[in-house]
Amino acid sequence: MAVDGDPKIEKAERLLNLTLALLDTKRPLTKQQIFESVSGYSGKPDSMERMFERDKDELREIGIQVQVLPIDAYFDDEIGYRIIPEEYFLPPISFNQEETIWLALAANVIREFSPKGEAKSAVQKLLSRSEVDIDAVIEASERGKLDIPVNNSLSLIWRAIKEAKNIQFLYSRPGIDEKREIRPQVLTTRFGNWYVLAGDFKDNKLKTFRVDRMRNIEILVNSKIIAAVDNCEIENHLKAFFGEILSEVRIKVDHELPIEHQIFKRAFHIETLDHCKVITFKNVDVVDLKEKILWSIEHVQEIYPPTFATEIISGIERTLLANS
């Protein structure tokens, strides 16, 4: 909800509402339909007309094409407006090994010098589910006279893996910094973030740690011995970590779920109905989507396919049982 009297926030909300309305409609909307259904348009007809024309121009300036189309395919005497979903949503993008390496380096530079902002988000989207070879990244960063720093934490972890050494560090979690010692096994990426798979001396189990939460990393010269980790165990852990890809998932959510919620950002298509919104996801990571759904579970009305819904319900039941 916009803050009263803040025209910038009101305008941003109106543009978002207009975009969603023009995306969701199957038939072009007339100006009158837009003024009646899109929150943010008010005042005299002339005033709303000028506001709408400015909004259209602003959307086009940021690359969102508002199409002007006849309401009836056989008669062009009345026009309407629509955003074609296929022109709005990004198609699936794949990269070869070299392109992925450069994206990884770009992500690293952005993390080092610009920890917030749209650029970081964009690179993370592009890197999503790319398997980046840390050896290749290190090699690329050192090639020629390139002034591209590889995160110091990555370099230390990579060295510890190569030399079969343990590392000690502070691991940040909400409200706590914990001192840990691990034997790193594999570095990998997921959704634009680096993770290290390692044997944890705390309980001698194989775990994943997010690298950007690790501080004061130190390679230990006199490393304690940890039980050898089988390659099959590493493979199985990585498979579980990445999760399978589902070709299509649809969920119904109530209108109380805020449009800025993370779950909408992963959507391929959003359809607004009278009593709910239907969100469609394409080629989505099971683990990531489960997490997003669980953070909005009180607003979720239905999940398709049923097998995926059953997985989520079973996971909730196991968690409740474990903590009862």
C-alpha positions in Angstrom: 0.0 0.0 0.0 1.4 3.4 -0.9 2.4 5.9 1.8 -0.2 8.8 1.8 1.0 11.8 -0.1 4.1 10.1 -1.6 3.6 10.6 -5.4 6.7 8.4 -6.3 5.4 5.4 -4.4 1.8 5.9 -5.8 3.1 6.1 -9.3 5.3 3.0 -8.9 2.3 1.0 -7.6 0.1 2.3 -10.4 2.7 1.2 -13.0 3.0 -2.2 -11.4 -0.8 -2.6 -11.3 -1.1 -1.5 -14.9 1.6 -4.0 -16.0 -0.1 -6.9 -14.2 -3.5 -6.1 -15.5 -2.3 -5.8 -19.1 -0.3 -9.1 -18.7 -3.2 -11.0 -17.2 -5.9 -10.1 -19.7 -6.7 -12.5 -22.6 -8.4 -9.7 -24.6 -7.2 -6.1 -25.0 -8.5 -3.7 -22.3 -10.2 -0.4 -23.3 -9.1 2.7 -21.5 -12.4 2.8 -19.6 -11.8 -0.8 -18.4 -8.3 0.1 -17.3 -9.5 3.2 -15.4 -12.2 1.0 -13.6 -10.0 -2.0 -12.8 -6.5 -0.6 -12.2 -5.8 0.9 -8.8 -4.3 4.4 -9.0 -6.3 6.0 -11.7 -8.7 8.7 -10.4 -9.9 12.2 -11.1 -11.4 13.8 -14.2 -11.5 11.8 -17.5 -8.9 14.2 -19.2 -6.6 13.8 -16.2 -6.8 10.0 -16.3 -6.2 10.0 -20.1 -3.0 12.1 -19.7 -1.8 9.9 -16.8 -2.4 6.7 -18.8 -0.5 8.1 -21.8 2.5 9.0 -19.6 2.4 5.6 -18.0 2.4 3.9 -21.4 5.4 5.9 -22.4 7.3 5.1 -19.2 6.7 1.4 -19.6 7.9 1.5 -23.2 11.0 3.4 -22.1 12.0 0.5 -19.8 11.4 -2.1 -22.5 7.8 -3.2 -21.7 5.9 -3.1 -25.0 2.2 -2.0 -24.6 0.4 -3.3 -27.7 -2.5 -1.3 -29.2 -4.9 -3.8 -30.6 -8.5 -4.0 -31.9 -11.0 -5.2 -29.3 -12.7 -7.3 -32.0 -10.6 -9.2 -34.6 -13.1 -8.4 -37.3 -13.7 -4.8 -36.5 -11.0 -2.2 -35.7 -13.3 0.7 -34.7 -12.5 0.2 -31.0 -9.0 -0.3 -29.7 -7.6 -1.7 -26.5 -4.3 -2.4 -24.8 -2.4 -5.5 -23.8 1.1 -6.7 -22.9 1.9 -10.0 -24.7 3.4 -12.4 -22.1 5.8 -14.0 -24.6 7.3 -10.5 -25.2 7.5 -9.7 -21.5 9.0 -12.8 -19.9 12.6 -13.9 -20.7 12.9 -17.2 -22.6 15.2 -19.9 -21.2 18.8 -19.0 -21.6 21.8 -21.4 -21.7 25.5 -20.6 -21.7 28.5 -22.5 -22.8 31.4 -23.0 -20.4 33.3 -19.9 -21.3 30.2 -17.6 -21.1 29.4 -19.1 -17.7 32.9 -18.4 -16.4 32.6 -14.8 -17.4 29.2 -14.5 -15.7 30.7 -16.0 -12.6 33.5 -13.4 -12.6 31.0 -10.6 -13.2 28.9 -11.8 -10.3 32.0 -11.8 -8.1 32.9 -8.2 -9.1 29.3 -7.1 -8.4 29.4 -8.7 -5.0 32.7 -7.1 -4.1 31.9 -3.6 -5.2 28.1 -3.3 -5.5 26.4 -5.6 -2.9 22.9 -4.3 -3.7 21.0 -3.4 -6.8 19.5 -4.6 -10.1 22.8 -5.6 -11.6 23.5 -8.2 -8.9 19.9 -9.6 -9.3 20.2 -9.8 -13.0 23.6 -11.7 -13.0 22.2 -14.1 -10.3 19.2 -14.9 -12.5 21.5 -15.6 -15.5 23.8 -17.7 -13.4 20.9 -19.7 -11.9 21.7 -23.5 -12.0 24.9 -22.9 -14.0 27.6 -25.3 -12.9 30.8 -23.2 -12.7 34.2 -24.8 -12.5 36.2 -23.0 -9.9 39.5 -24.0 -11.5 38.4 -22.4 -14.8 37.3 -19.2 -12.9 40.6 -18.9 -11.1 42.5 -19.5 -14.4 40.3 -16.9 -16.3 40.9 -14.3 -13.6 44.7 -14.7 -13.8 44.8 -14.7 -17.7 46.6 -11.8 -19.2 46.3 -8.5 -17.5 42.7 -8.7 -16.5 41.9 -6.7 -13.4 39.1 -8.9 -12.2 39.5 -10.0 -8.6 38.3 -13.4 -7.5 36.7 -13.3 -4.1 39.5 -14.0 -1.5 37.2 -16.5 0.3 36.9 -18.5 -2.9 40.7 -18.5 -3.4 41.3 -19.8 0.2 38.7 -22.5 0.0 39.9 -23.6 -3.5 43.5 -23.8 -2.1 42.4 -25.8 0.9 40.6 -28.3 -1.4 43.7 -28.6 -3.6 46.0 -29.1 -0.6 43.5 -31.3 1.4 43.6 -28.9 4.3 41.0 -27.9 6.9 39.8 -24.4 7.2 38.5 -22.5 10.2 36.1 -19.5 10.0 33.2 -17.6 11.5 29.8 -18.6 10.0 27.1 -16.0 10.1 23.5 -17.1 10.7 20.6 -14.9 11.9 21.5 -13.6 15.3 24.7 -15.7 15.7 28.3 -16.0 14.5 29.6 -19.5 15.1 33.3 -20.7 14.8 33.5 -23.7 12.6 36.2 -26.1 11.3 35.6 -28.1 8.1 37.4 -30.1 5.4 36.3 -28.6 2.0 35.5 -31.1 -0.7 33.7 -29.2 -3.6 32.9 -25.6 -4.5 29.7 -25.1 -6.5 27.1 -22.4 -7.4 23.4 -22.3 -7.0 21.1 -19.3 -7.9 24.2 -17.0 -8.3 25.7 -17.9 -4.8 28.8 -19.9 -4.1 28.6 -22.9 -1.7 31.3 -25.2 -0.3 30.4 -28.9 0.3 32.5 -30.0 3.3 32.9 -32.5 6.1 31.9 -30.7 9.3 34.0 -31.5 12.4 31.1 -30.6 14.6 29.3 -33.8 13.9 31.4 -35.5 11.1 28.6 -35.0 8.6 28.7 -33.7 5.0 27.2 -30.3 4.7 26.9 -27.2 2.5 28.0 -23.8 3.6 27.2 -20.5 1.8 30.6 -18.8 1.1 29.3 -15.2 1.5 28.4 -16.1 5.1 31.9 -17.3 5.9 34.3 -14.7 7.5 37.9 -14.7 8.8 38.7 -17.9 6.8 42.0 -19.4 7.8 43.7 -22.5 6.3 45.0 -24.8 9.1 48.5 -26.1 8.7 48.1 -28.9 11.1 44.8 -30.3 10.0 42.8 -32.8 12.0 41.9 -36.0 10.2 38.3 -36.5 9.1 36.8 -39.7 7.8 37.3 -40.1 4.0 34.3 -39.0 2.0 33.1 -41.3 -0.7 32.6 -39.8 -4.2 29.1 -41.4 -4.3 28.2 -39.6 -1.1 29.3 -36.3 -2.6 27.3 -36.9 -5.8 24.2 -37.8 -3.9 24.5 -34.8 -1.6 24.9 -32.5 -4.7 21.9 -34.0 -6.4 19.8 -33.4 -3.3 21.2 -29.9 -3.0 20.3 -28.8 -6.5 17.0 -30.6 -6.7 15.2 -31.8 -9.8 13.7 -29.6 -12.4 9.9 -29.6 -12.8 8.7 -28.6 -16.3 5.5 -26.8 -15.0 4.0 -26.0 -11.6 0.8 -24.0 -10.9 -0.3 -22.7 -7.6 -3.3 -20.7 -6.5 -2.8 -18.0 -3.9 -5.2 -15.6 -2.3 -5.2 -11.8 -3.0 -3.6 -11.1 0.4 -0.2 -12.3 -0.8 1.8 -9.1 -1.6 2.8 -8.7 -5.2 6.3 -7.9 -4.2 6.7 -11.4 -2.6 9.6 -13.4 -3.9 7.4 -16.1 -5.3 6.0 -13.7 -8.0 9.5 -12.9 -9.2 10.0 -16.6 -10.3 6.7 -16.7 -12.1 6.4 -17.5 -15.8 2.8 -16.2 -15.9 0.3 -14.7 -13.4 -3.4 -14.8 -14.0 -5.7 -12.8 -11.7 -9.2 -14.4 -11.0 -12.0 -13.2 -8.8 -10.9 -15.0 -5.7 -7.3 -15.8 -6.3 -4.2 -15.5 -8.5 -2.9 -18.5 -10.5 0.9 -18.5 -10.7 2.6 -20.6 -13.4 6.2 -21.6 -13.2 8.2 -23.2 -16.0 11.4 -25.4 -15.6 11.7 -24.6 -12.0 14.1 -25.9 -9.3 12.1 -28.1 -6.8 14.2 -27.1 -3.8 14.0 -23.3 -4.5 10.3 -23.4 -5.2 9.5 -25.4 -2.1 11.3 -22.8 -0.1 9.3 -19.9 -1.7 6.0 -21.8 -1.2 6.7 -22.5 2.5 7.4 -18.8 3.1 3.9 -18.0 1.7 2.1 -21.2 2.8 -0.8 -19.4 4.6 -1.8 -17.8 1.3 -1.6 -21.0 -0.8 -4.9 -22.5 -1.8 -3.9 -25.2 -4.3 -0.8 -26.7 -5.8 -0.4 -28.6 -9.1 0.8 -31.3 -9.8 -0.6 -33.2 -6.8 2.6 -35.1 -6.3 4.5 -31.9 -5.7 1.8 -30.8 -3.3 2.1 -34.1 -1.4 5.9 -33.6 -1.1 5.4 -30.2 0.5 2.8 -31.5 2.9 5.0 -34.5 3.9 7.9 -32.1 4.5 5.8 -29.9 6.8 4.5 -33.0 8.7 8.1 -34.3 9.1 9.2 -30.9 10.5 6.3 -30.7 12.9 6.9 -34.3 14.1 10.6 -33.6 14.6 9.9 -30.5 16.7 6.9 -31.8 18.6 
